[in-house]
Amino acid sequence: MKFPSRQVAKRIWYILFGLFMAEAAGLFVIAPYWNGGAIVGGIHALACLAAGTGVTFLLLATTDPGTAFSTRANRYLFAVLGGTAFNLVLTWGLWAVGYPIANGTVRRGLMAENYWLGPAVLAYSVIVWLIYRAGLNKESQIAKH
């Protein structure tokens, strides 16, 4: 089985990024009108999730895959963590300014004490990015020799 070239894969990631960001924007726009605005908070939470997924695809599009299995795995882990961190920070930030958001954490009244979760996942994604970049640098050093 032949895999698509890196350029084709990169274009696919960019297309998926655009689709998910358009979906997120559409959900934010349509939320007040959907079902008479009865579930506006839930739709906004879903829009944040779609935006986080879009950021995951953007991170995949902008990073090089490398050749080693560990480098590729760290690339995907970084992308997933970056998208998750975006979702968490966006959701918490919108909740903090009073924007209507409804997810399980908000419904249970635990959002205020979970302020640390988004920054912690963001910090972990930076650590994984550093490990990923070290793997890429190691691969390029081996290729030179």
N, C-alpha and C positions, 0 to 999 in steps of 0.2 A: 504494500500500500504506500503510495507516494503522498507525502504531506505537502500542504501549500507552502510556497516560499514565504520568507519573513515579511516581505512587502505586502503580500496578499493577507497574511495573518494580521499585520498591523492595520491595514485598511478595515478589516472585519472588526477589530477591537474599536477603532474610531467610529465606525458605523453604529456599533452597539452602544457606545458612549452617547452618541447623539440621540439615538432612539430612547434610551432610558432617561436622559435629561429632558427630552421633549415630553416624555410620559410624566415625569415629575412636575414639570411646568403646567401641563394640562390638568393634572390632578389638583394642583394648588388653585388653578383658575375655576375648575368645575365644582370644587368642594362645597361652596356655599349654596349651590343650586341643586346638588344631588340629593334626592329624597327630601327636598324642602329644607336642606341644611341641618337635618336631624343627626347626621353622622359626620359633620364637618371635621371634628377632631381626629376621627379614625382615618378619614381620607387624607388629612394633612400628614399623619404618621406614615401612611402608605407612600405618600409623595417623598418623604424624607428617606424611606427605605429605597425607593426607586432611584433617588439621587445618589445615595451611597453605592448602589449597584453600578450606576453610571461611572462614578469615580473609580471603582474597581476596574472597569474596562479601560478607562483612560490611563490608569497606572500600568496596565498590561500593554497598552499601545506605546507608551513612552519609555519602556524599559527593554533592554536587550535580553534575549532568552539565555544566552550562554550555551555551553555544550555539556557541562557536567550535570548529573541528575540533581545534586544538592543545590547547585546554582538555580536550576529551573524551579525546583521546589520552593526555594526561598523567594524567588520572584513572584510565584503565585501566592505564597503566604503573605508577602508584603502587600500585594494588590488587594487581597481580601481584607487584611487588617486596616489598610488605608481607607478602603470603602466603608468598613464598619466604623472606624473612627469618625469619618465624615458624617455618617448617619447619626451616631451618638451625639456628637458635638452640635450638629444642626438641630436635632430633636430637643436636646436640653436647652440650647440657646433660644429656640423659639418658645419653649415652655417658660423660660425665665423671663422673657419680655411680655408674657401674657397672651401669646398667640394660641388659638385653640388647637390643642394637640391632645390626643387620647390614645394611650397604649396601656399595657398592663401595669407598668410602673406608675404612671400617672393615676390610673384608677385605684391603685392600692395606696396612694399617697406617699410613695417612696422616692419621688423624683428629686426633692430637695436634698436628700442625704446621699444621692448617687451622682453628685456633681463631678466626682473624681473619675468616673468610669471612662468617659470620652477622652480626657487627657491621658489616662493610663494606657488605653489602647493605642492612642496616637504615639506615645513614647515607645511602646512595644513595637509598633510598626517601624519606627525610626531605627530601633536596634536591629530588627530583621533586615531593613534596608542596608544597614552598615555591613551585616554579615553577607548579604547578597552581593554588594559591591566588592567586598574582599574576595569573594569567590570569583567574580569576573576579573578582578585584577590578577589573581593567581592564574587563571586560565590564559590571560594575555601574556603573562611572564613565561609560562610554559610554551606557548606558541612561538615566542621570540627565540627560544633556545632550541 
